[in-house]
Amino acid sequence: GWYAGAYEGLLRIEEEFGAQVSHQQTETPAEFDEAFLAYSTSGYDLIFAHGNEYQDAAIRAGEQFPDVTIIVSGGGRISENVAPLIFRLEEGSYLAGMAAAAMSESGIIGMVGGVAIPPALGTFRAFEAGAKSIDPDIEVLEVFTGDWNDVAAAKEAAVAQLSRGADVLIHNLDAGSFAVFQAVREAREAGRTAWAIGMNSNQNDVAPDVIVGSAVIRIADAFVETTRMWQAGEVGGEPIYAATRQDVIDFVFNPQLIDQVPPEIVTRVAEARNLIRSGDLDVPRVPFIEGETGGQ
């Protein structure tokens, strides 16, 4: 969901702005620096670095190429031409936690993450808070595999949580998410009650038989709006926030399983969403921007 949403955003920028676009997949810090160098010396004006791990390389590239603007998804460092794009996904995962607690029969739910970076930790803290707003006594399991895409590790972690009694699992993974859904599917095939929750994009159609809903980032919308702001000269020197109030973050119930969800929790999630949008419900956050003590 994470990378797919970014690629969709790139294609929309190409279509809506008539831009020349390119993308690279990078894995190591050395490759980060090489990619920034390649784009900055090839005439690219705006670079999206889609992940917190790019922030240090982005600052270095920004100093070397002051005429290039770099947007770092989930970044924590800022300069005149480097801006973090902060997705307040914790707002969606809080709502997901409410749904998870309502769907759980065992009173145990689980979270399977990739790398324990601050934005990912923030989604899990909010998920836990949302669950406890429904059931203060609910037990929440948590594990990070150390890799967003390691399917085997994600499957092992999900199976372990299911074996400890968890009956609703959320993830913060990329390709590894498919293994979590499969583990839940196999638990159901074995006769257990078990549900999964998607993350980062609307994954309800990925495994519609087990995913009760998804904590959604409409990444493509955020990329397009950020590009529009950049064209207007409104980007640089401060973070860009994308949240529930901009309709970029949400929790979306799976329409194919909505009849399995207690109607009162659908209402409570909608009410909480409205409170988040109005600023009357403050969702827990993990600050990670330099100098940040709270959150917007």
Buried (B, 14 or more C-beta within 10 A) or exposed (E): BBBBBBBBBBEBBEEEBEBEBEEEEBEEEEEBBBBBBEBBEEEBEBBBBBBBBBBBBBBBBBEEBEEBBBBBBBBBBBBEBBBBBBBBBBBBBBBBBBBBBBBBEBEBBBBBBBBBBBBBBBBBBBBBBBBBBBBEEBBBBBBBBEBBBBBEBBBBBBBBBBEEBBBBBBBBBBBBBBBBBBBBBBBBEEEEEBBBBBBBBBBBEBBEEBBBBBBBBBBBBBBBBBBBBBEEEEBBEEBBBBBBBBEBBBBBBBEEBEEEBEEEBBEBBEEBBEBBBEEEBEBBBBEBBEEBEEBE
